[in-house]
Amino acid sequence: MTTLQDLERAVSQLSLEELAAFRDWFAEFDAEIWDRQIEEDAAAGRLDGLAEKALQHLREGRCTDL
């Protein structure tokens, strides 16, 4: 049995209250990983092209207010 299968089995046995707590924890955990990846990508310059394209669209008036 794999670790993933162990996790799936454990999660499937949680009570509704435990599942809600796990869901909240996992959402925060996942968001922290995503934030770190974005920060690393930005620091490495991997987002520069996208940022420049967005700024160009803004300068050209191709953006709308949200």
C-alpha positions as CSV (number, residue, x, y, z in Angstrom):
1,M,0.0,0.0,0.0
2,T,1.3,3.5,-0.9
3,T,1.4,6.5,1.3
4,L,-1.3,8.1,-0.9
5,Q,-3.6,5.2,-0.4
6,D,-3.0,5.3,3.4
7,L,-3.9,9.0,3.3
8,E,-7.0,8.4,1.2
9,R,-8.1,5.7,3.6
10,A,-7.5,7.9,6.7
11,V,-9.3,10.9,5.2
12,S,-12.3,8.7,4.2
13,Q,-12.7,7.7,7.8
14,L,-12.8,11.2,9.3
15,S,-15.9,12.5,10.9
16,L,-17.7,15.4,9.3
17,E,-16.1,17.8,11.9
18,E,-12.6,16.3,11.4
19,L,-13.1,16.5,7.6
20,A,-14.0,20.1,7.8
21,A,-10.9,20.8,10.0
22,F,-8.7,18.9,7.6
23,R,-10.2,20.7,4.6
24,D,-9.4,24.1,6.2
25,W,-5.9,23.0,7.1
26,F,-5.2,21.6,3.7
27,A,-6.4,24.7,1.9
28,E,-4.1,26.9,4.0
29,F,-1.2,24.4,3.5
30,D,-1.8,24.4,-0.3
31,A,-2.0,28.2,-0.4
32,E,1.3,28.5,1.4
33,I,3.0,26.2,-1.1
34,W,1.5,28.2,-4.0
35,D,2.6,31.5,-2.5
36,R,6.2,30.2,-2.1
37,Q,6.2,29.1,-5.7
38,I,5.0,32.4,-7.0
39,E,7.6,34.2,-4.9
40,E,10.3,32.0,-6.3
41,D,9.1,32.5,-9.8
42,A,9.0,36.2,-9.4
43,A,12.4,36.4,-7.8
44,A,13.8,34.3,-10.7
45,G,12.3,36.6,-13.3
46,R,9.9,33.9,-14.7
47,L,6.9,36.3,-14.4
48,D,8.6,39.3,-16.0
49,G,7.2,38.6,-19.5
50,L,3.7,38.3,-18.2
51,A,4.0,41.5,-16.1
52,E,5.3,43.4,-19.1
53,K,2.5,42.1,-21.3
54,A,-0.1,43.2,-18.7
55,L,1.5,46.6,-18.4
56,Q,1.5,47.0,-22.2
57,H,-2.2,46.1,-22.3
58,L,-2.8,48.7,-19.5
59,R,-0.9,51.4,-21.5
60,E,-2.9,50.6,-24.6
61,G,-6.2,50.9,-22.7
62,R,-7.1,47.2,-23.2
63,C,-7.9,46.7,-19.6
64,T,-11.2,47.1,-17.7
65,D,-11.8,48.0,-14.1
66,L,-13.1,45.2,-11.9
